[in-house]
């Protein structure tokens, strides 16, 4: 269970809570489940009453259309909460699906155990509330970032804006994104073949280097927010 303790300690809402409290009071109240790539954690219109925390792997939030096509809305990695935007809604009904992009290990714990009258973490309640508010605010900002990306008319502009934002997030010119080529195309709302072709052209032009889902930004001057990228 060392990996569970480590990942929960890295989760925003538990960061200021002593590890022994997490080990003795939080972990025993939850359950751990392993998923294989392609399995769903929850489906469209499922009622979500648990906090869902990624211990290892990558989880995508997607919306599937009637014709079978889908759009990748967001992703969650180690220490992050899946569907944080659902926790405080009145109905807790999900408007999207959550699917495992890789083999994953997930920690589930009822939200009433984290905050509420019967929570064993009463002394940390105010801090947890503040952390949850921060998570929801950050989730809202990520959605605004995606709107900014999708508002770019050209394919290269969408790619450049996304990679710039990822570089700032990771404070590095070299980044590993949580999407395969097909998933990135879905996230950017573009054709996969067109995306692959444009990435190859950007590499030829000396703007980026990449291998699978690892990218390096080479010429920062051409990126929309390159002037604030950390070295």
WOSUL-V578244 format. One record per backbone hydrogen bond with DSSP energy under -0.5 kcal/mol. CO is the residue of the C=O (numbers start at 1). NH is the residue of the N-H. Records with the same first field share a line. If there is no record, write none. Layout:
CO->NH / NH
//
This chain:
1->5
2->6
3->7
4->8
5->9
6->10
7->11
8->11
11->14 / 15
12->15
14->17
18->21 / 22
19->23
20->24
21->25 / 26
22->26 / 27
26->29 / 30
27->30
31->108
33->106
35->104
36->39
39->100
42->98
43->46
46->48 / 94
47->49
49->111
51->53 / 109
52->82
53->107
54->79
56->105
58->101 / 102
59->76
60->62 / 99
61->73 / 74
62->97
63->65 / 71
65->68
69->65
71->63 / 73
74->61
76->59
77->80
80->54
81->84
82->52
83->86 / 87
84->87
86->89
92->48
94->45
97->62
98->41 / 42
99->60 / 101
100->38
104->35
105->55 / 56
106->33 / 108
107->53
108->31
109->51
110->113 / 114
111->114 / 115
113->120
116->119
119->122
121->124
122->125
124->128
125->129
126->130
127->131
128->132
129->133
130->134
131->135
132->136
133->137
134->138
135->139
136->140
137->141
138->142
139->143
140->144
141->145
142->146
143->147
144->148
145->149
146->150
147->151
149->152
154->158
155->159
156->160
157->161
158->162
159->163
160->164
161->165
162->166
163->167
164->168
165->169
166->170
167->171 / 172
173->175 / 217
175->215
180->184
181->185
182->186
183->187
184->188
185->189 / 190
186->189
191->195
192->196
193->197
194->198
195->199
196->200
197->201
198->202
199->203
200->204
201->205
202->207 / 208
203->206
207->218 / 219
209->216
211->214
213->177
214->211
215->175
216->209 / 218
218->220
219->222
220->223
223->226
225->228
226->229
//
